[in-house]
Amino acid sequence: MDVTVLDRLLQISELFQRDLANAFAGTPLTTARVRVLWVLAHRGPSAQHDLADALETSPRNVTGLVDALEAAGYVRRAPHPTDRRAYLVELTAVASEQMERMRVDHAELSAALLAAVPESDRDALERGVAAIADRLETLVLADEAARAAVREASA
């Protein structure tokens, strides 16, 4: 049986998941919790509904994730400066340090992976990966729109 590009992409996805699980083994961090921290590291303090939008999940799910991260000392809730009813979720110093280490690790892994490709092929690889990601996003969005239309039509 021939190994396709999709087979290789799925293999890479599974390996990234294993690597992430190994990196946070023995900590209270899960993939979902790390995603919250990653979003906060890139966006800064955020309201929970904004986190839900960024993570494409429900506000209820974000509440559970933030509760767990707060209990573990990774985030804190602070009053929103303009909305008395809302709170901002922000990284603690411990989490900021962890995310900086993760950013450095991310850059090092990226460099190590690219080192497996001859330098003369790297630009083409990066363009190809970007094109595949863009095409997959287009296909997924089209599929989601079609499914939503079917749900609306049957409702």
C-alpha positions as CSV (number, residue, x, y, z in Angstrom):
1,M,0.0,0.0,0.0
2,D,1.4,3.4,-1.0
3,V,2.0,6.0,1.7
4,T,0.2,9.2,0.8
5,V,0.9,12.8,1.8
6,L,-2.2,12.6,4.0
7,D,-0.8,9.5,5.7
8,R,2.4,11.4,6.5
9,L,0.5,14.5,7.7
10,L,-1.6,12.3,10.0
11,Q,1.6,10.6,11.3
12,I,3.1,14.1,12.0
13,S,-0.1,15.1,13.8
14,E,0.0,12.0,16.0
15,L,3.7,12.5,16.8
16,F,3.1,16.2,17.8
17,Q,0.3,15.0,20.1
18,R,2.6,12.4,21.7
19,D,5.4,14.9,22.1
20,L,3.0,17.4,23.8
21,A,1.6,14.7,26.1
22,N,5.2,13.7,27.0
23,A,6.3,17.3,27.6
24,F,3.5,17.8,30.2
25,A,3.3,14.4,31.7
26,G,3.2,14.7,35.5
27,T,1.8,18.2,35.4
28,P,-1.9,19.3,35.6
29,L,-1.6,20.5,32.0
30,T,-3.6,18.8,29.2
31,T,-3.6,19.7,25.5
32,A,-6.8,21.8,26.0
33,R,-5.3,23.6,29.0
34,V,-2.1,24.3,27.1
35,R,-4.1,25.7,24.2
36,V,-5.7,28.2,26.7
37,L,-2.3,29.2,27.9
38,W,-1.0,29.6,24.4
39,V,-3.9,31.8,23.4
40,L,-3.3,34.0,26.5
41,A,0.4,34.2,25.8
42,H,-0.3,35.5,22.3
43,R,-3.3,37.7,22.9
44,G,-2.7,38.8,26.5
45,P,-5.4,39.0,29.1
46,S,-8.8,38.0,27.7
47,A,-12.4,37.7,28.7
48,Q,-13.6,34.1,28.9
49,H,-16.1,34.6,26.0
50,D,-13.2,35.8,23.9
51,L,-11.2,32.7,24.9
52,A,-14.2,30.5,23.9
53,D,-14.3,32.2,20.5
54,A,-10.5,31.9,20.0
55,L,-10.6,28.2,21.0
56,E,-13.8,27.5,19.1
57,T,-15.4,25.9,22.1
58,S,-18.3,26.7,24.5
59,P,-18.0,29.3,27.2
60,R,-18.9,26.5,29.7
61,N,-15.9,24.4,28.5
62,V,-13.6,27.5,28.9
63,T,-14.9,28.0,32.4
64,G,-13.9,24.5,33.4
65,L,-10.5,24.9,31.7
66,V,-9.9,28.3,33.4
67,D,-11.0,26.9,36.8
68,A,-8.5,24.1,36.6
69,L,-5.7,26.4,35.4
70,E,-6.5,28.9,38.2
71,A,-6.4,26.1,40.8
72,A,-3.0,25.0,39.5
73,G,-1.6,28.5,39.6
74,Y,-1.3,29.1,35.9
75,V,-3.9,31.9,35.4
76,R,-5.8,34.4,37.5
77,R,-9.0,36.2,37.0
78,A,-8.9,40.0,37.3
79,P,-11.8,42.5,37.1
80,H,-12.4,43.8,33.6
81,P,-11.4,47.5,33.4
82,T,-14.6,48.6,31.6
83,D,-17.2,45.9,32.2
84,R,-18.1,45.4,35.9
85,R,-19.8,42.0,35.1
86,A,-16.8,40.5,33.4
87,Y,-13.3,39.3,34.4
88,L,-10.2,39.0,32.4
89,V,-8.1,35.8,32.5
90,E,-4.4,36.4,32.6
91,L,-1.3,34.4,32.9
92,T,0.6,34.2,36.2
93,A,4.3,34.7,36.3
94,V,4.8,30.9,36.4
95,A,2.7,30.4,33.3
96,S,4.4,33.2,31.5
97,E,7.8,31.6,32.1
98,Q,6.4,28.2,31.0
99,M,5.0,29.7,27.8
100,E,8.3,31.4,27.1
101,R,10.1,28.1,27.5
102,M,7.5,26.5,25.2
103,R,8.1,29.3,22.6
104,V,11.8,28.6,22.7
105,D,11.2,24.9,22.5
106,H,8.8,25.5,19.6
107,A,11.5,27.4,17.7
108,E,14.1,24.8,18.4
109,L,11.9,22.0,17.3
110,S,11.0,23.9,14.1
111,A,14.7,24.4,13.3
112,A,15.4,20.7,14.1
113,L,12.6,19.6,11.8
114,L,13.7,21.9,9.0
115,A,17.3,20.7,9.4
116,A,16.0,17.3,8.0
117,V,15.3,19.0,4.7
118,P,18.1,20.1,2.4
119,E,18.5,23.8,2.6
120,S,17.8,24.2,-1.2
121,D,14.3,22.6,-0.6
122,R,13.2,24.5,2.5
123,D,11.5,27.4,0.8
124,A,9.5,25.0,-1.4
125,L,8.6,22.9,1.6
126,E,7.4,25.9,3.6
127,R,5.3,27.1,0.6
128,G,3.9,23.6,0.2
129,V,3.0,23.2,3.8
130,A,1.3,26.7,3.8
131,A,-0.6,25.8,0.6
132,I,-1.8,22.5,2.2
133,A,-2.9,24.2,5.4
134,D,-4.7,26.9,3.4
135,R,-6.5,24.3,1.2
136,L,-7.4,22.2,4.2
137,E,-8.9,25.2,6.0
138,T,-10.9,26.1,2.9
139,L,-12.2,22.5,2.6
140,V,-13.1,22.3,6.4
141,L,-14.9,25.7,6.3
142,A,-16.9,24.7,3.2
143,D,-17.8,21.4,4.9
144,E,-18.9,23.2,8.1
145,A,-21.0,25.6,6.1
146,A,-22.7,22.8,4.2
147,R,-23.4,20.9,7.4
148,A,-24.8,24.0,9.0
149,A,-27.1,24.6,5.9
150,V,-28.4,21.0,6.2
151,R,-29.1,21.4,9.9
152,E,-30.9,24.7,9.3
153,A,-32.9,23.1,6.5
154,S,-34.0,20.2,8.7
155,A,-34.8,22.4,11.7
